[in-house]
Amino acid sequence: MRKNSFLMAIMAALLVLTTAGCKSEKKRSFDKTEKDFIRPAEMTLEKSDTDRVRQLVNEFLEHQRNGEVDKALAMLHYLDGDSIKALPSDMAKSHRRMIDMFKGLEGKIDYMIFLKETDSEVKYTLTLFENEPGEHLPNKQSFVIKPVRRDGEWYITLADTPHAKTRSEVEKYK
């Protein structure tokens, strides 16, 4: 009987210690706030900046929707070191096919994220065709482009284009 009482006392003590340990762990994990998880922007942003990026993206989507491939391509750039450059003909050729293939019925901006002048992102979704009543075919495709601000002006760059320092570095990624 004495042995059972002793074992019961040890088990009760372990249970109390385990429960107390769990409570303190939970408390620590809930002490974190949004500030601990959200990286602050590293640039000054005004409403005119978001308005301009929204305008550029909507203009790009409109050209794409209307099949104006040359006008859409003319809006795309890449970052070469600190300079914004028009797409070289080889990059333009590969993106020409993509723009032409994904004309879509409608384009919609899903979100815009601004962190740095060279690290921003816009995700947009194109509706490629309307489903017939009762049909549930996948009819949307999403893309990401990266707006870049240089000398106060916004440009659309491609998300899959490396932000390289030199043209030769860009060539490495092809």
Helices and strands as residue ranges (DSSP letters): H 2-30, H 34-37, H 47-65, H 69-74, E 76-80, E 83-86, H 89-101, E 106-116, E 119-127, E 140-150, E 153-158, H 167-172
